[in-house]
């Protein structure tokens, strides 16, 4: 297969210079991924087009600025145009759980390889499956679509977290329900994992950016833990082109440094952002993975304004793979390529007064921003959407301006009401029970990280927010998580006959007799015997005996055996009493905002007008066309 790809590359090369470069790479055993990387770096757009006649045409982007001209020695940069396609690896989900669902879909295609519902996190890979920014690092993670998960370290670590979470869920479900087959373990773990991602994205990340009360008022979030029947059969699942362009504003949240921290959370080192792109192999060196994990949740985001760090705006894909870049300009050009209207139209659509002169923007912008737009554009109608939303003042208490807030709410309304498998629905066969939904709503980023990230023993409860008084790091044992016993399948278990052991009471001179041990156990139909039993408190209860009739088969559920009261334990002549069988109860996962953190911005990148309140197969379409 590899040789066929290399042969195809050679066949499509038409000029001597490119042929010489390609043959040199083949003779030196370059991988296909690194060959492609070198060709994209060194060849002109005309030669690349010869290699793939289906490549979309390019738009010139003026780079007539001193810094860019010095770096690339040319005035115009190429910008590949968007095109209509239906590729196998097209993203068909609308938010951050897209990658998780894609992973699960790839694994589901080879269900026979599953054991106990687990996915392979270390597959046998004989060929590099992603671009490399450093030839000495040859590690790529196989996430189904490796080019999605390997380009930036924090996207890679986030994907690893959810891969591990799937396996953790599958193992726990297998322990609770030993009679479940592999495919059921896989599907239930996948369902819980996707719901976890959706809950974290919608109920934790977005409220920290947009305000929980605002999202409740728009009908996107539910204030109570209950089933919500909000699905509309005629709602089309789509991603608005305006949302795709306007949310590039969140690139301003990214710090150009990737910091690492020791186990005691002392600053250790840092990498330039561009030096971590396409370097997934870096995570396999020493303790880099755990040190970056700590930095991800301890490092503050960049100052939230309209300025992008040069490491992000000019070197986004790494200096080795790209001599120069201009991320904001490409975002603006992408909007023009898609036919996005000007900022003035969208502010009008979102309830603001349409501007006739630049000074009319002062209702949502500072004078300096208005003057800058006036220098760059001839008229108010020429202002691009991205330039406009990046210039708006934030709504009080949240991190976006009114036009971007409006566009995001419009998109999440579509996402919320067009998803037939939304995790809060209660009217389908696959729906979570109310008890299970209550557990899903307990999921949070801090618990996900504690369960799946190396080197994290302490973390702030609100993981997307900075460490500060009121949000200080706590031990992972203090972070609540979901209780998987709510997924217990009674058909997997039987109850054993009573053994000859008894409940023993010891004589306490102050309290009388109190329970010390419980001698009964629950046995599953398959697998190992459970020995942990329901805890009985030592104080404030008295023993109430219960009569049980012997059966030739088995004993049923035992009712509550202790009544709450202030009495001490009744004296028992022989010091022993017969005890019931108790169901095994165990929680598998845990006991039970002024500036966003650096990780919030990375989670975002995976990503009708009402009064604002202060915060306490998918298609692209313009929302002008409904």
C-alpha positions in Angstrom: 0.0 0.0 0.0 2.8 2.4 0.9 4.7 1.6 -2.3 1.5 2.3 -4.3 1.1 5.7 -2.7 4.8 6.6 -3.4 4.4 5.4 -7.0 1.3 7.6 -7.5 3.2 10.6 -6.2 6.0 10.0 -8.7 3.5 9.5 -11.5 1.9 12.9 -10.9 5.2 14.8 -10.7 5.9 16.7 -13.9 9.1 18.8 -13.4 12.7 17.7 -12.9 13.3 19.6 -9.6 10.4 17.9 -7.9 11.3 14.5 -9.2 14.9 14.9 -7.9 13.6 15.9 -4.5 11.1 13.1 -4.3 13.5 10.4 -5.5 16.0 11.6 -2.9 13.4 11.2 -0.1 12.4 7.7 -1.3 16.0 6.6 -1.4 16.4 7.7 2.2 13.3 5.8 3.3 11.1 8.7 4.1 7.7 7.8 5.3 4.7 8.8 3.2 3.7 11.4 5.8 7.1 13.0 6.0 7.4 12.9 2.1 4.1 14.8 1.9 5.3 17.2 4.6 8.5 18.0 2.7 6.7 18.5 -0.6 4.1 20.8 0.9 6.9 22.8 2.6 9.2 23.1 -0.5 7.1 23.0 -3.6 5.0 25.7 -5.3 1.3 25.5 -5.4 1.4 24.7 -9.1 3.5 21.5 -8.5 1.3 20.4 -5.6 -1.8 20.9 -7.8 -0.2 18.5 -10.3 0.1 15.8 -7.6 -3.6 16.0 -6.9 -5.8 17.4 -9.6 -8.8 17.5 -7.2 -7.0 20.0 -4.9 -9.2 23.1 -4.6 -7.9 26.3 -6.2 -6.1 28.9 -4.1 -6.9 32.5 -3.2 -4.0 34.9 -3.0 -3.6 36.6 0.4 -1.7 39.9 0.4 1.2 39.7 2.8 2.7 43.1 2.1 3.9 43.7 5.6 7.6 44.1 6.6 7.7 41.1 8.9 6.1 38.6 6.5 8.0 39.8 3.5 11.3 39.3 5.3 10.3 35.7 6.3 8.9 34.4 3.0 10.5 36.8 0.5 7.2 37.2 -1.4 4.3 39.6 -1.3 1.4 37.1 -1.7 0.7 33.9 0.4 -1.5 31.1 -1.0 -4.7 30.3 0.8 -6.4 27.0 -0.2 -10.1 27.6 -0.8 -12.9 25.6 0.8 -14.7 23.1 -1.4 -17.7 20.8 -1.2 -16.8 17.2 -0.4 -18.0 14.1 1.3 -14.9 12.4 2.7 -14.9 9.4 5.0 -13.1 11.4 7.7 -15.5 14.4 7.4 -16.6 15.6 10.9 -20.3 14.9 11.3 -20.7 16.1 14.9 -21.2 19.7 15.9 -19.2 20.1 19.1 -16.4 18.8 21.2 -17.6 15.2 21.4 -17.1 14.8 17.6 -13.6 13.3 18.1 -14.9 10.8 20.7 -17.7 9.7 18.5 -15.3 9.3 15.5 -13.0 7.2 17.7 -15.9 4.9 18.7 -17.1 4.6 15.1 -13.7 3.5 13.9 -13.5 0.9 16.7 -17.0 -0.3 16.0 -16.0 -1.2 12.5 -13.8 -3.9 13.9 -16.0 -5.0 16.8 -14.6 -8.6 16.6 -11.3 -7.2 18.0 -13.0 -5.9 21.2 -12.4 -7.7 24.5 -14.7 -6.7 27.4 -15.7 -3.6 25.5 -12.2 -2.1 25.5 -10.6 -0.1 22.7 -6.9 -0.5 21.9 -4.8 2.5 22.9 -1.5 1.1 21.7 -2.2 -0.5 18.3 0.6 -2.0 16.2 1.6 0.8 13.8 4.4 0.0 11.3 4.0 3.3 9.3 3.9 6.9 10.6 0.3 8.0 10.4 0.7 11.7 11.0 3.0 14.7 10.1 6.1 15.0 12.2 7.7 18.3 13.1 10.8 16.5 14.4 12.3 13.6 12.5 13.7 12.0 15.7 10.2 11.7 17.2 8.2 8.9 15.5 5.3 8.4 17.8 1.8 9.0 16.5 -1.4 8.2 18.3 -4.0 6.2 16.3 -7.2 8.0 17.1 -9.1 6.7 14.0 -8.3 10.0 12.2 -4.7 10.6 13.4 -4.3 13.9 11.7 -7.1 15.3 13.9 -5.6 14.3 17.2 -1.9 14.7 16.7 -1.4 18.3 15.6 -1.4 20.0 18.9 -0.3 18.5 22.3 -3.3 19.6 24.3 -5.8 18.3 21.7 -3.8 15.1 21.8 -3.9 14.8 25.6 -7.7 15.6 25.6 -8.2 12.8 23.2 -6.1 10.4 25.3 -8.2 11.3 28.3 -11.4 10.2 26.6 -9.9 7.1 25.1 -8.8 6.0 28.6 -12.2 7.0 30.0 -14.0 4.7 27.6 -11.8 1.8 28.8 -12.2 2.8 32.4 -16.0 2.8 32.0 -16.0 -0.5 30.2 -13.9 -2.2 32.9 -16.1 -0.9 35.7 -19.3 -1.9 33.9 -17.8 -5.4 33.3 -17.1 -5.7 37.1 -20.7 -4.6 38.0 -22.4 -6.6 35.2 -20.2 -9.7 34.5 -22.8 -11.3 32.3 -22.7 -8.5 29.7 -21.1 -9.4 26.4 -18.4 -7.3 24.7 -20.6 -5.4 22.3 -23.0 -4.3 25.1 -20.1 -3.2 27.3 -18.6 -1.2 24.4 -21.9 0.5 23.5 -22.9 1.5 27.0 -19.4 2.8 27.8 -19.5 4.7 24.5 -22.9 6.2 25.3 -21.7 7.3 28.8 -18.5 8.7 27.4 -20.2 10.8 24.7 -22.8 12.0 27.3 -19.9 13.0 29.6 -18.3 15.0 26.9 -21.5 16.8 26.0 -22.2 17.5 29.7 -18.8 19.0 30.3 -19.0 21.1 27.1 -22.5 22.3 27.6 -22.9 22.5 31.4 -19.3 23.4 32.4 -17.3 25.0 29.7 -19.9 27.1 27.9 -21.5 28.6 31.1 -18.0 29.7 32.2 -17.7 31.7 28.9 -21.4 32.6 28.2 -23.1 32.5 31.6 -25.3 29.7 32.9 -28.3 31.8 33.5 -28.1 33.2 29.9 -28.1 29.6 28.5 -31.0 28.6 30.7 -33.0 31.6 29.5 -32.4 30.6 25.9 -33.7 27.1 26.6 -30.3 25.5 25.8 -29.6 24.2 29.3 -32.0 22.8 31.9 -31.8 24.2 35.4 -33.0 20.9 37.0 -31.8 17.4 36.6 -34.7 16.0 34.6 -35.5 14.4 31.3 -35.9 17.1 28.6 -38.0 16.5 25.5 -36.7 19.3 23.3 -36.0 17.3 20.1 -37.7 18.8 17.0 -38.0 16.3 14.1 -37.9 19.1 11.5 -34.7 20.7 12.9 -31.8 20.2 10.6 -28.4 19.4 12.3 -26.0 21.9 10.7 -23.1 24.1 11.5 -23.6 27.8 10.5 -20.7 29.2 8.5 -20.9 32.3 10.6 -20.3 30.2 13.8 -17.3 28.6 12.1 -15.8 32.0 11.3 -16.8 34.1 14.3 -15.6 31.6 17.0 -12.0 31.9 15.6 -12.1 34.8 18.1 -11.1 32.3 20.7 -7.7 32.0 19.2 -7.0 35.1 21.3 -7.2 33.0 24.4 -4.2 31.0 23.5 -0.8 31.7 25.2 2.2 31.3 22.9 4.0 29.3 25.7 3.3 25.8 26.8 4.4 25.6 30.4 5.4 22.5 32.4 5.2 22.1 36.2 6.7 19.7 38.7 4.6 17.4 41.0 4.6 20.2 43.6 3.3 22.6 41.0 6.5 24.6 40.7 7.2 26.1 37.3 9.8 23.9 35.5 10.1 24.8 31.8 8.2 26.0 28.8 8.0 25.4 25.0 7.1 27.8 22.4 3.6 26.9 21.1 4.9 26.5 17.5 7.6 24.0 18.8 4.8 21.7 20.1 2.8 21.4 16.9 2.9 18.0 15.2 5.1 16.7 18.0 3.0 14.0 19.6 6.2 12.0 20.1 7.3 14.6 22.7 4.7 13.2 25.1 6.5 9.9 25.2 9.7 11.5 26.5 10.4 11.2 30.3 7.7 12.8 32.3 6.7 15.4 29.7 3.1 14.1 29.5 2.4 14.5 33.2 4.3 17.9 33.4 2.2 19.3 30.5 -1.0 17.9 32.0 -0.3 19.9 35.2 0.5 23.0 33.1 -2.7 22.6 31.1 -4.8 23.3 34.2 -2.4 25.5 36.1 -1.3 27.9 33.4 -3.5 31.0 32.8 -5.0 31.7 29.4 -3.6 34.7 27.5 -5.1 38.1 28.1 -8.5 38.1 26.6 -8.6 40.9 24.0 -8.4 41.2 20.2 -4.7 40.5 20.0 -3.3 37.1 19.1 0.1 35.9 20.3 2.6 35.9 17.4 3.3 32.2 18.2 -0.3 31.6 17.3 -0.9 34.0 14.5 2.3 33.7 12.6 3.7 30.2 13.4 0.6 28.1 14.1 1.7 25.0 12.4 5.3 25.1 13.5 8.3 26.8 11.9 9.7 23.7 10.3 6.6 22.9 8.4 5.7 26.5 7.6 8.0 29.6 7.0 5.2 32.1 7.8 1.6 32.2 8.6 -1.1 34.8 9.3 -4.0 33.2 11.2 -6.3 36.2 11.6 -6.0 37.2 7.9 -6.7 33.6 6.9 -9.8 33.6 9.1 -11.1 36.8 7.5 -10.3 35.5 4.0 -12.0 32.2 4.8 -15.2 34.2 5.7 -15.1 36.0 2.3 -14.5 32.7 0.5 -17.7 31.3 2.2 -19.7 34.3 1.3 -20.2 35.5 4.9 -21.9 38.9 5.1 -20.3 41.9 6.7 -20.3 42.5 10.5 -22.9 45.3 10.2 -25.6 42.9 8.9 -25.1 40.4 11.7 -25.2 43.1 14.5 -28.5 44.2 13.0 -29.8 40.6 12.9 -28.8 40.2 16.6 -30.9 43.2 17.7 -28.4 46.1 17.5 -29.0 49.2 15.5 -27.4 49.0 12.0 -24.5 51.4 11.7 -24.5 54.1 9.1 -21.2 55.6 10.1 -18.2 54.2 12.0 -19.1 56.2 15.2 -22.3 54.1 15.4 -20.1 51.2 16.5 -19.4 53.0 19.7 -22.4 51.4 21.3 -20.4 48.1 21.6 -16.8 49.2 20.9 -14.1 51.4 22.4 -13.1 54.5 20.4 -9.6 53.0 19.6 -11.2 49.9 18.0 -13.6 52.0 16.0 -10.7 54.2 14.7 -8.7 51.1 13.8 -11.6 49.7 11.7 -12.1 53.1 10.1 -8.4 53.1 8.9 -8.8 49.5 7.5 -12.2 49.7 5.8 -13.8 52.2 3.5 -17.4 51.9 4.8 -19.1 50.2 7.8 -20.6 47.6 5.5 -17.1 46.5 4.4 -16.1 45.4 8.0 -15.6 41.6 8.1 -17.6 39.6 10.6 -14.4 38.3 12.4 -12.9 41.8 12.6 -16.2 43.1 14.1 -16.7 40.5 16.8 -13.1 40.7 17.9 -13.5 44.4 18.4 -16.7 44.3 20.5 -16.7 44.9 24.2 -17.6 41.9 26.3 -21.0 41.7 27.8 -20.8 42.3 31.6 -19.8 39.1 33.4 -19.0 36.9 30.3 -16.2 36.7 27.7 -17.8 37.6 24.4 -19.5 40.6 22.8 -23.2 40.8 21.9 -22.9 39.7 18.2 -20.7 36.7 18.9 -23.0 35.7 21.8 -26.0 35.9 19.5 -24.3 33.7 16.8 -23.2 31.1 19.4 -26.7 30.9 21.0 -28.2 30.4 17.6 -25.8 27.6 16.8 -26.4 25.9 20.2 -30.1 26.1 19.7 -29.7 24.1 16.5 -27.3 21.7 18.2 -29.7 21.2 21.2 -33.0 20.7 19.3 -31.8 18.7 16.3 -29.9 16.0 18.1 -32.1 12.9 18.3 -29.7 11.2 20.6 -29.3 14.1 23.1 -28.3 12.6 26.4 -31.1 14.3 28.4 -34.0 12.8 26.3 -36.1 10.3 28.3 -38.5 9.0 25.6 -36.4 6.5 23.7 -35.2 2.9 24.3 -31.6 4.0 24.7 -32.4 6.9 27.0 -30.7 7.1 30.4 -33.0 6.5 33.4 -33.5 9.6 35.7 -31.0 8.1 38.2 -28.5 7.6 35.5 -29.0 11.1 34.1 -28.5 12.5 37.6 -25.1 10.8 37.6 -24.2 12.0 34.1 -24.8 15.6 35.2 -22.2 15.0 38.0 -19.5 14.5 35.4 -16.9 17.3 35.2 -13.5 18.0 33.7 -11.7 17.8 37.0 -12.9 14.2 37.6 -12.1 13.2 34.0 -8.6 14.5 34.4 -8.1 12.9 37.9 -9.2 9.5 36.5 -7.2 9.6 33.2 -4.2 12.0 33.4 -0.7 11.1 34.6 0.7 13.3 37.3 -2.6 14.9 38.4 -3.2 14.3 42.2 -4.6 17.8 42.9 -6.8 20.0 40.8 -9.3 22.9 41.2 -12.9 21.8 41.1 -13.8 24.3 38.4 -11.0 23.0 36.1 -11.7 25.6 33.3 -11.2 28.5 35.7 -7.9 29.8 37.2 -6.6 28.7 40.6 -7.7 31.4 43.0 -9.3 31.7 46.5 -12.5 29.7 46.3 -11.1 27.5 43.5 -8.0 26.2 45.0 -6.6 22.7 44.1 -8.0 19.9 46.2 -7.1 16.2 46.3 -8.7 14.1 43.5 -10.4 12.1 46.2 -12.5 15.2 46.9 -13.8 15.6 43.4 -17.2 14.0 42.8 -17.9 11.7 39.9 -20.7 9.5 38.6 -21.8 6.3 40.4 -21.9 3.4 37.9 -23.9 1.2 40.2 -26.9 3.0 38.7 -26.2 0.9 35.6 -26.3 -2.4 37.6 -28.2 -5.1 35.8 -30.1 -7.3 38.3 -30.2 -10.2 35.8 -26.5 -10.6 36.2 -26.8 -11.4 39.9 -28.3 -13.9 42.4 -28.4 -13.8 46.1 -26.7 -16.5 48.1 -28.2 -18.5 51.0 -27.3 -17.3 54.4 -24.0 -18.6 55.7 -23.4 -19.8 59.3 -21.7 -16.5 60.1 -23.6 -14.0 62.3 -23.6 -10.2 62.9 -21.5 -9.8 66.0 -22.1 -7.2 68.6 -19.4 -6.1 71.1 -20.2 -4.8 74.6 -19.4 -1.1 75.0 -19.7 0.3 78.5 -21.1 3.6 77.3 -23.2 2.6 74.2 -24.3 -0.9 75.1 -23.9 -3.4 72.2 -23.0 -2.2 68.7 -22.4 -3.9 65.4 -18.8 -4.8 64.6 -18.9 -7.1 61.5 -21.3 -8.3 58.9 -21.1 -11.9 57.8 -23.1 -12.1 54.6 -22.2 -11.6 51.0 -23.8 -11.2 47.6 -22.6 -13.6 44.8 -22.8 -12.7 41.1 -23.7 -15.3 38.6 -20.3 -15.0 37.0 -17.0 -13.8 38.1 -15.5 -13.2 41.5 -17.4 -13.0 44.7 -18.3 -9.6 46.1 -17.3 -9.2 49.8 -17.9 -5.5 50.5 -21.2 -5.0 52.1 -23.4 -2.0 52.9 -22.0 0.0 55.8 -24.1 0.1 59.0 -23.5 3.1 61.2 -22.3 2.4 64.8 -24.4 5.1 66.5 -28.0 6.1 66.6 -29.5 2.7 65.5 -31.0 -0.3 67.2 -31.3 -3.8 65.9 -34.7 -4.8 64.7 -34.8 -8.6 64.0 -36.5 -9.8 60.9 -37.8 -13.4 60.2 -36.6 -15.0 57.0 -38.0 -18.3 55.7 -35.5 -20.7 54.2 -35.8 -21.5 50.5 -34.3 -24.4 48.6 -33.1 -22.0 46.0 -32.0 -18.6 47.4 -32.9 -15.8 49.6 -34.4 -12.5 48.3 -33.7 -8.9 49.0 -33.4 -8.0 52.7 -35.3 -4.9 53.8 -33.7 -2.2 56.0 -32.7 -3.8 59.3 -32.0 -0.7 61.4 -34.4 2.0 62.5 -33.0 5.4 63.1 -33.3 6.5 66.8 -31.5 7.8 69.8 -31.5 4.6 71.7 -28.3 2.6 72.3 -28.1 -0.9 70.9 -30.3 -3.4 72.7 -28.4 -5.9 74.8 -28.1 -9.4 73.2 -27.6 -12.3 75.5 -25.2 -14.2 73.4 -23.6 -11.2 71.7 -24.7 -12.3 68.2 -27.7 -11.9 65.9 -28.6 -13.3 62.5 -28.0 -10.8 59.7 -29.6 -10.2 56.3 -28.0 -10.1 52.8 -27.0 -6.7 51.8 -26.7 -5.5 48.2 -23.2 -4.4 47.3 -22.9 -0.7 46.9 -19.7 1.0 45.8 -19.0 4.3 44.1 -16.3 3.6 41.5 -15.4 7.1 40.6 -14.6 9.6 43.4 -16.2 10.5 46.7 -19.0 11.2 45.9 -14.7 32.4 37.7 -12.9 35.5 36.9 -10.4 34.4 34.2 -10.5 31.1 32.3 -7.7 28.6 32.4 -5.5 27.8 29.4 -7.4 24.5 28.7 -10.7 26.3 28.1 -9.4 27.7 24.8 -8.3 24.3 23.5 -11.7 22.7 24.3 -13.3 25.6 22.4 -11.2 24.9 19.3 -12.5 21.4 19.1 -16.1 23.8 18.8 -33.4 35.1 18.3 -32.1 38.1 20.4 -33.0 38.3 24.1 -31.8 40.6 26.9 -28.4 39.6 28.2 -27.8 38.8 31.9 -24.6 38.8 33.8 -23.1 35.4 34.3 -23.0 33.9 37.9 -23.8 13.7 7.8 -23.5 17.9 9.1 -23.7 20.8 6.6 -22.5 24.4 6.7 -25.1 27.0 6.1 -25.7 30.7 6.7 -28.3 31.4 9.3 -29.7 34.2 7.1 -31.2 31.3 5.1 -33.5 29.3 7.3 
